[in-house]
């Protein structure tokens, strides 16, 4: 399924892990906040959100907890 991260996401179910590697570098800060907020809604409690090594979610969301520099978890 093709998904546009800048629009409302289709019903895809909930996920244990979301990989968003090397995508966030192309968005400005506000767009990053919106994309992360949309995707976090699709994450199961205890699920992981993984970004690329050149990316960070610091300052973009307080919903996720940093586990390692590129690995975040939904409590």
matplotlib code that plots the C-alpha trace (Angstrom):
import matplotlib.pyplot as plt

x = [0.0, 1.3, 1.0, 1.5, 2.9, 1.7, -2.0, -4.3, -3.2, -5.5, -6.7, -3.7, -4.1, -1.6, 2.1, 4.7, 7.5, 7.5, 10.7, 11.0, 14.6, 16.1, 12.7, 12.6, 15.6, 13.4, 10.8, 10.9, 10.3, 6.6, 6.0, 8.2, 5.9, 2.8, 4.2, 5.4, 2.0, 0.2, 2.4, 2.5, -1.3, -0.6, 1.9, 0.8, 1.7, 5.3, 5.9, 9.1, 9.6, 13.0, 14.5, 17.8, 21.2, 21.2, 17.7, 16.3, 12.8, 14.2, 11.9, 9.3, 7.2, 6.9, 4.9, 7.8, 10.7, 14.2, 15.8, 18.9, 19.8, 17.6, 15.2, 12.1, 9.3, 5.7, 5.3]
y = [0.0, 3.4, 6.0, 9.7, 10.7, 14.3, 13.2, 11.4, 7.8, 5.0, 2.3, 0.0, -1.5, -1.1, -2.0, -3.3, -1.6, 1.4, 2.0, 5.5, 5.5, 8.2, 9.9, 12.6, 14.4, 15.6, 17.4, 20.7, 20.7, 21.2, 18.6, 16.2, 16.8, 16.1, 12.9, 11.6, 12.3, 10.5, 7.5, 7.2, 6.8, 3.5, 2.2, -0.4, 0.4, -0.8, -0.6, 0.8, 3.7, 3.6, 6.4, 6.7, 7.4, 11.0, 11.6, 12.3, 12.9, 15.1, 18.1, 16.6, 14.5, 13.8, 10.7, 8.5, 7.5, 7.4, 3.9, 4.5, 7.4, 6.2, 3.9, 5.2, 3.4, 4.1, 3.5]
z = [0.0, -0.9, 2.0, 1.9, 5.3, 4.9, 4.8, 7.1, 7.2, 6.0, 8.4, 8.6, 12.0, 14.9, 14.8, 17.2, 15.3, 12.9, 10.8, 9.5, 8.5, 6.4, 5.8, 8.5, 7.0, 4.1, 6.3, 8.2, 12.0, 11.9, 9.2, 11.3, 14.3, 12.3, 10.7, 14.0, 15.7, 12.9, 13.1, 16.9, 16.8, 14.8, 17.4, 20.0, 23.7, 24.2, 20.5, 19.0, 16.6, 14.8, 12.8, 10.8, 12.4, 11.1, 12.5, 16.0, 17.5, 20.2, 20.6, 18.2, 20.6, 24.3, 23.7, 22.9, 25.3, 23.9, 24.4, 22.3, 19.9, 17.1, 19.0, 20.7, 22.6, 23.3, 27.1]

ax = plt.figure().add_subplot(projection="3d")
ax.plot(x, y, z, "-o")
ax.set_aspect("equal")
plt.show()
